Amino acid sequence: MEYAAIALAVSGLITGIIFRLRVLLTFVALLFLVSVAVAVDSGFGFLKTLLTVLVAQTILQTSYFVGLVVAAIFSSAGHQQRIRSDYGAVRARSAAPRRGTSHGF
């Protein structure tokens, strides 16, 4: 069961980094069916089956959220890097004298 929890966490993390909500909802529905099938096959009662479903969903959705946060951090860092690298080019162009018609201003 520990390996299944680790696999759920990794898949949730990857899903959060790469995909968005529609894919998560598909995984949530699929995970519900799989966890109920595993619990029934293992002979769990109602409460143990319910707990199995809740724990599996919690692991998946928490790691999905962490994946979203990681993707946002890397996206923001990349955006800041692009701004810094373009700043010198923008400043050099704006400091250059303009050619063309002069309006006397």
C-alpha positions as a LaTeX table, in Angstrom:
\begin{tabular}{lrrr}
\hline
Residue & $x$ (\AA) & $y$ (\AA) & $z$ (\AA) \\
\hline
Met1 & 0.00 & 0.00 & 0.00 \\
Glu2 & 2.91 & 2.36 & 0.60 \\
Tyr3 & 4.01 & 1.98 & $-3.00$ \\
Ala4 & 0.49 & 2.78 & $-4.17$ \\
Ala5 & 0.49 & 5.95 & $-2.06$ \\
Ile6 & 3.85 & 7.01 & $-3.48$ \\
Ala7 & 2.64 & 6.29 & $-7.02$ \\
Leu8 & $-0.50$ & 8.38 & $-6.37$ \\
Ala9 & 1.57 & 11.25 & $-5.01$ \\
Val10 & 3.97 & 11.22 & $-7.96$ \\
Ser11 & 1.16 & 11.00 & $-10.50$ \\
Gly12 & $-0.69$ & 13.85 & $-8.78$ \\
Leu13 & 2.45 & 15.98 & $-8.77$ \\
Ile14 & 3.13 & 15.35 & $-12.45$ \\
Thr15 & $-0.53$ & 15.97 & $-13.30$ \\
Gly16 & $-0.43$ & 19.28 & $-11.42$ \\
Ile17 & 2.71 & 20.41 & $-13.21$ \\
Ile18 & 1.62 & 19.43 & $-16.72$ \\
Phe19 & $-2.18$ & 19.36 & $-16.84$ \\
Arg20 & $-5.07$ & 21.38 & $-15.48$ \\
Leu21 & $-8.44$ & 20.75 & $-13.84$ \\
Arg22 & $-10.15$ & 18.67 & $-16.54$ \\
Val23 & $-7.47$ & 15.98 & $-16.38$ \\
Leu24 & $-7.59$ & 16.02 & $-12.57$ \\
Leu25 & $-11.33$ & 15.40 & $-12.63$ \\
Thr26 & $-10.82$ & 12.43 & $-14.93$ \\
Phe27 & $-8.16$ & 10.99 & $-12.61$ \\
Val28 & $-10.39$ & 11.57 & $-9.56$ \\
Ala29 & $-13.24$ & 9.60 & $-11.13$ \\
Leu30 & $-10.92$ & 6.82 & $-12.26$ \\
Leu31 & $-9.25$ & 6.66 & $-8.84$ \\
Phe32 & $-12.63$ & 6.41 & $-7.14$ \\
Leu33 & $-13.58$ & 3.40 & $-9.24$ \\
Val34 & $-10.20$ & 1.71 & $-8.78$ \\
Ser35 & $-10.07$ & 2.28 & $-5.03$ \\
Val36 & $-13.60$ & 0.95 & $-4.54$ \\
Ala37 & $-12.76$ & $-2.11$ & $-6.65$ \\
Val38 & $-9.57$ & $-2.77$ & $-4.66$ \\
Ala39 & $-11.38$ & $-2.33$ & $-1.34$ \\
Val40 & $-14.20$ & $-4.67$ & $-2.33$ \\
Asp41 & $-11.72$ & $-7.23$ & $-3.68$ \\
Ser42 & $-9.81$ & $-7.08$ & $-0.39$ \\
Gly43 & $-13.01$ & $-7.74$ & 1.56 \\
Phe44 & $-13.12$ & $-4.38$ & 3.34 \\
Gly45 & $-16.29$ & $-3.26$ & 5.08 \\
Phe46 & $-18.12$ & $-0.05$ & 4.32 \\
Leu47 & $-16.14$ & 2.18 & 6.67 \\
Lys48 & $-12.78$ & 0.78 & 5.62 \\
Thr49 & $-13.74$ & 1.19 & 1.96 \\
Leu50 & $-14.79$ & 4.77 & 2.62 \\
Leu51 & $-11.51$ & 5.47 & 4.39 \\
Thr52 & $-9.55$ & 3.90 & 1.51 \\
Val53 & $-11.31$ & 6.15 & $-1.01$ \\
Leu54 & $-10.82$ & 9.27 & 1.12 \\
Val55 & $-7.13$ & 8.64 & 1.73 \\
Ala56 & $-6.45$ & 7.92 & $-1.95$ \\
Gln57 & $-8.32$ & 11.05 & $-3.05$ \\
Thr58 & $-6.54$ & 13.18 & $-0.45$ \\
Ile59 & $-3.11$ & 12.00 & $-1.55$ \\
Leu60 & $-3.86$ & 12.60 & $-5.23$ \\
Gln61 & $-5.44$ & 16.03 & $-4.80$ \\
Thr62 & $-2.84$ & 17.30 & $-2.33$ \\
Ser63 & 0.02 & 16.32 & $-4.59$ \\
Tyr64 & $-1.87$ & 17.87 & $-7.54$ \\
Phe65 & $-2.02$ & 21.15 & $-5.62$ \\
Val66 & 1.70 & 20.94 & $-4.84$ \\
Gly67 & 2.32 & 20.37 & $-8.56$ \\
Leu68 & 0.33 & 23.51 & $-9.39$ \\
Val69 & 2.39 & 25.51 & $-6.90$ \\
Val70 & 5.67 & 24.14 & $-8.30$ \\
Ala71 & 4.55 & 24.97 & $-11.86$ \\
Ala72 & 3.58 & 28.51 & $-10.83$ \\
Ile73 & 6.91 & 29.07 & $-9.09$ \\
Phe74 & 8.93 & 27.90 & $-12.07$ \\
Ser75 & 6.75 & 29.86 & $-14.45$ \\
Ser76 & 7.18 & 33.01 & $-12.38$ \\
Ala77 & 10.95 & 32.49 & $-12.11$ \\
Gly78 & 11.22 & 32.03 & $-15.88$ \\
His79 & 9.15 & 35.14 & $-16.46$ \\
Gln80 & 11.37 & 37.18 & $-14.14$ \\
Gln81 & 14.48 & 35.87 & $-15.91$ \\
Arg82 & 13.07 & 36.88 & $-19.30$ \\
Ile83 & 12.31 & 40.35 & $-17.97$ \\
Arg84 & 15.84 & 40.77 & $-16.63$ \\
Ser85 & 17.45 & 39.53 & $-19.85$ \\
Asp86 & 15.31 & 41.83 & $-22.03$ \\
Tyr87 & 15.80 & 44.89 & $-19.83$ \\
Gly88 & 19.26 & 45.73 & $-21.19$ \\
Ala89 & 18.08 & 45.46 & $-24.79$ \\
Val90 & 15.05 & 47.64 & $-24.17$ \\
Arg91 & 17.07 & 50.25 & $-22.35$ \\
Ala92 & 19.75 & 50.35 & $-25.07$ \\
Arg93 & 17.12 & 50.88 & $-27.75$ \\
Ser94 & 15.33 & 53.61 & $-25.83$ \\
Ala95 & 18.59 & 55.49 & $-25.13$ \\
Ala96 & 19.62 & 55.48 & $-28.79$ \\
Pro97 & 18.92 & 58.71 & $-30.68$ \\
Arg98 & 15.86 & 58.60 & $-32.86$ \\
Arg99 & 16.15 & 59.09 & $-36.56$ \\
Gly100 & 13.52 & 60.55 & $-38.74$ \\
Thr101 & 11.52 & 63.72 & $-38.76$ \\
Ser102 & 12.04 & 66.16 & $-35.94$ \\
His103 & 9.06 & 68.14 & $-34.76$ \\
Gly104 & 11.07 & 70.59 & $-32.70$ \\
Phe105 & 10.04 & 69.31 & $-29.29$ \\
\hline
\end{tabular}
